[in-house]
Amino acid sequence: MSVPPPLFILGSPRSFTSLICAMLGQHPEAYGMPELNLFITDTLEQLSERMKGMRQFQMHGLLRTVAQLYAGEQTIASVEMARRWILTRMNKTTGEVYVELCRKVAPLRIVDKSPAYSTKLEILNRMRENFPNAYYLHLIRHPRTQGKSIINIADGLMAILANSIDYSTDPPTVDPQISWYKMQCNILDFLSTIPHQRQMCLRGEEMLSNPRLYFEKICNWLNLSWDDSIYEIMLHPENSPYACLGPYGAQLGNDPNFLKSPGYRASTIKPSHLEGPLPWRPDNKGFMPEVIKMAREFGYE
């Protein structure tokens, strides 16, 4: 059974990926996933071993997905079923498990936005090996507003987990621009191996300021249906079964800020600036030259 090629949204955390994935996932021919994180390792057994301790929240998206798809609900009981589902597939590769999920939702097309995929080139390559016909949407956010947003989550814990730390200072400084730059480099290196017709790069600020224009553009690119009624459906990401906090044991699976307030609110997002000191740095340093150069190439000022 052939399955529609997935759409993978690539981007740094807090780059509007949660909201845009949920909006695209409301399209009647698509299925928006929470963060599956499957391709982080080769096998499901390796993934389960990796996602222990303080990283166990990274399994929540997969648990919620299995609970929803195979039990039709997300409850404590269905999450326990999902854990057993995973245990019986420990010998499978993560690619095989992903194909199984694709077949489960077919003929709908999976839309997946797991920011962890962009942390390493080997993860992105694993995605391409398993889905050679996949499509990729590269979502970008200005490094200043993205950095502010990262720092505001659990006192910068997300940046710390990503090792986004400037060790040249004493004490070391948590600085989200480091991971922003590394992830964009990984994405650009990877996309250089993907045919142009299967990739698209958009600035999230512009997309959310004019959603009708950009969602129509994406739907045409993916050969998905488009009309006013579909657009209206896509304006309600809160209708996704994953657009809320999950049951005990699988509460997350997505950006916590999105889960608490998943609706789309029409607004024009003001552009930020690349010059000047960064609010999260006590030494008042600004962006690194390579960050400024890359951000300008993306069209930021």
C-alpha positions in Angstrom: 0.0 0.0 0.0 1.5 3.3 -1.1 1.2 6.3 1.3 1.2 10.0 0.5 4.7 11.4 1.1 4.8 13.3 4.4 5.4 17.0 4.8 8.2 17.7 7.3 8.3 21.2 8.7 11.9 22.0 9.6 12.8 24.9 11.9 14.1 25.9 15.3 11.9 25.6 18.3 9.5 28.6 18.8 9.5 29.4 15.1 5.7 29.1 14.7 6.1 25.4 13.7 3.4 24.2 16.2 0.8 26.6 15.0 1.4 26.3 11.3 1.6 22.5 11.5 -1.7 22.4 13.3 -3.3 24.7 10.8 -2.0 22.6 7.8 -3.1 19.5 9.7 -6.7 20.7 9.7 -6.8 20.5 5.9 -9.3 17.7 5.0 -6.6 15.9 3.1 -3.9 16.1 5.7 -3.2 14.9 9.3 -1.2 17.1 11.6 0.9 15.2 14.1 2.3 16.3 17.4 6.1 16.0 17.8 6.8 12.3 16.9 10.6 12.6 17.2 10.9 9.1 15.7 13.8 9.7 13.4 16.1 10.8 16.2 17.4 7.2 16.3 17.5 4.2 14.0 15.4 1.9 16.1 12.4 2.3 18.5 14.4 0.5 21.2 17.2 3.1 20.9 14.6 5.9 21.0 13.0 4.6 24.2 16.4 4.3 25.8 17.3 7.9 24.7 14.1 9.4 25.9 14.5 8.7 29.6 14.8 10.9 32.6 14.4 14.6 31.8 13.9 13.8 28.1 10.9 11.5 28.6 8.6 14.3 27.6 9.9 13.8 24.0 7.9 10.6 23.8 4.6 12.3 24.6 3.8 13.1 21.0 4.2 9.5 19.9 2.2 8.2 22.8 -0.6 10.6 22.2 -0.6 9.8 18.4 -0.8 6.0 19.0 -3.5 6.5 21.7 -5.6 8.7 19.3 -5.2 6.5 16.2 -5.6 3.1 17.8 -8.0 3.8 20.7 -9.8 6.9 19.3 -9.1 8.9 22.4 -6.3 10.2 24.7 -6.8 9.0 28.2 -4.6 7.4 30.9 -5.8 4.0 29.8 -5.2 4.6 26.1 -1.7 6.0 26.8 -0.9 2.8 28.7 -2.1 0.9 25.6 0.2 3.1 23.5 3.2 2.1 25.8 2.4 -1.5 25.1 2.1 -0.8 21.4 5.6 0.6 21.5 7.0 -2.3 23.5 5.8 -4.8 20.9 7.7 -2.9 18.2 11.0 -2.5 19.9 12.8 -4.5 17.2 11.5 -2.3 14.4 13.3 0.6 12.9 11.8 4.0 13.5 11.3 4.3 9.7 9.1 1.1 9.8 7.1 2.5 12.6 6.6 5.8 10.8 5.4 4.0 7.7 2.9 2.1 9.9 1.5 5.5 11.1 1.4 6.8 7.6 -0.7 3.8 6.5 -3.0 4.2 9.5 -3.9 7.8 8.5 -3.9 7.2 4.7 -5.2 8.5 2.4 -4.5 11.6 4.5 -1.0 13.1 4.3 1.1 13.4 7.5 2.3 16.8 8.5 5.1 16.5 11.1 7.0 19.3 12.9 9.6 17.8 15.3 12.2 20.6 15.9 14.7 17.9 17.2 15.0 16.6 13.7 17.0 19.7 12.7 19.6 19.3 15.5 21.7 16.8 13.6 22.3 16.3 9.9 22.3 12.5 10.4 18.7 12.7 11.6 17.6 14.6 8.5 19.4 12.1 6.3 17.6 9.3 8.0 14.3 11.0 7.1 15.3 11.2 3.5 16.5 7.6 3.4 13.1 6.4 4.7 11.0 8.8 2.7 12.9 9.7 -0.5 9.8 11.5 -1.9 9.0 13.6 1.2 8.3 17.3 1.1 10.0 19.9 3.3 8.8 23.3 4.5 11.6 25.3 6.1 10.1 27.8 8.5 12.2 30.6 9.8 11.8 33.2 12.6 13.9 36.2 13.3 16.7 35.1 15.7 15.9 38.0 18.2 12.2 37.2 18.7 12.9 33.4 18.5 15.7 33.8 21.2 13.4 35.8 23.5 10.7 33.1 23.2 13.2 30.3 23.9 14.6 32.1 27.0 11.1 32.6 28.4 10.4 28.8 28.5 11.4 27.4 31.9 14.2 29.9 32.3 15.9 28.8 29.2 15.8 25.1 29.8 15.1 24.4 26.1 18.3 26.3 25.1 20.3 24.4 27.8 19.0 21.0 26.5 20.1 22.1 23.0 23.6 23.0 24.5 23.0 26.5 23.2 25.6 27.9 25.5 28.5 30.4 25.1 31.4 28.8 27.0 33.7 31.7 26.4 32.2 33.6 29.3 32.6 33.0 33.0 30.2 31.7 34.0 28.9 30.3 30.6 26.0 32.2 29.0 22.9 30.6 27.8 22.5 32.0 24.3 19.8 30.7 21.9 21.4 32.3 18.9 23.9 29.5 18.9 21.3 26.7 18.4 19.4 28.9 15.9 22.5 29.2 13.8 23.4 25.5 14.0 19.9 24.3 13.2 19.6 26.6 10.1 23.0 25.4 8.9 21.9 21.8 9.2 18.6 22.5 7.4 20.3 24.4 4.6 23.0 21.7 4.2 20.3 19.0 4.1 18.0 20.9 1.7 20.9 21.2 -0.8 20.4 17.5 -1.4 16.6 17.8 -2.0 15.1 18.7 -5.4 13.8 22.3 -5.4 10.2 21.2 -6.3 10.0 19.3 -2.9 11.1 22.2 -0.7 9.8 25.6 0.3 11.3 28.2 2.6 9.0 30.8 4.3 9.4 33.4 7.1 6.9 32.6 9.7 6.1 36.2 10.5 5.0 36.9 7.0 3.0 33.6 6.7 1.0 34.4 9.9 0.4 38.0 8.8 -1.1 36.9 5.5 -2.2 33.3 6.0 -4.6 33.1 3.0 -1.8 33.9 0.5 0.7 31.5 2.0 -1.6 28.6 2.8 -2.9 28.7 -0.7 0.7 28.7 -2.0 1.5 25.7 0.2 -1.6 23.8 -0.8 -0.9 24.3 -4.5 2.7 23.2 -4.0 1.5 20.0 -2.3 -1.3 19.4 -4.8 -3.9 19.7 -2.0 -7.4 21.0 -2.6 -8.1 24.7 -2.0 -11.2 26.9 -1.6 -12.7 29.3 0.9 -14.3 26.5 3.0 -10.9 24.7 3.4 -9.2 28.0 4.4 -11.9 28.5 7.0 -11.2 25.1 8.5 -7.5 25.7 8.6 -8.0 28.9 10.6 -9.0 26.7 13.5 -6.0 24.7 14.7 -7.6 24.4 18.1 -9.8 21.7 16.6 -6.9 19.3 16.3 -7.1 16.4 18.8 -3.5 17.3 19.8 -4.1 21.0 20.4 -4.4 20.7 24.2 -2.6 19.2 27.1 -2.7 15.4 27.1 -3.6 13.0 29.9 -1.2 12.1 32.8 1.9 10.5 31.4 1.7 12.2 28.0 0.7 15.8 28.8 3.0 17.4 26.2 4.0 16.3 22.7 4.1 19.9 21.5 5.2 23.4 22.5 3.7 24.0 25.9 2.7 27.6 25.0 0.8 26.4 22.0 -1.0 23.6 24.0 -2.2 26.2 26.5 -3.5 28.6 23.8 -3.7 26.9 20.4 -5.9 29.3 18.5 -4.8 31.4 15.5 -5.2 35.1 16.2 -5.0 37.4 13.1 -2.3 40.0 13.6 0.6 41.7 11.8 3.8 40.5 13.3 6.2 43.4 13.6 9.7 42.9 12.2 12.6 42.8 14.7 16.1 44.1 14.3 19.6 42.4 14.1 21.6 45.3 15.5 22.1 46.1 19.2 22.6 44.2 22.5 20.6 41.0 23.2 18.3 41.0 26.2 19.3 37.6 27.4 23.0 38.4 27.5 24.3 40.0 30.7 27.4 41.3 28.9 25.1 43.2 26.4 26.8 41.6 23.4 24.8 41.4 20.1 24.5 38.7 17.4 27.5 36.9 16.1 28.6 38.1 12.6 27.6 34.7 11.1 24.1 35.0 12.6 23.6 38.5 11.2 24.9 37.3 7.7 22.6 34.3 7.6 19.5 36.3 8.9 20.1 38.9 6.2 20.2 36.2 3.6 16.8 35.1 4.9 15.5 38.6 4.4 15.7 40.0 7.9 17.1 43.3 8.9 
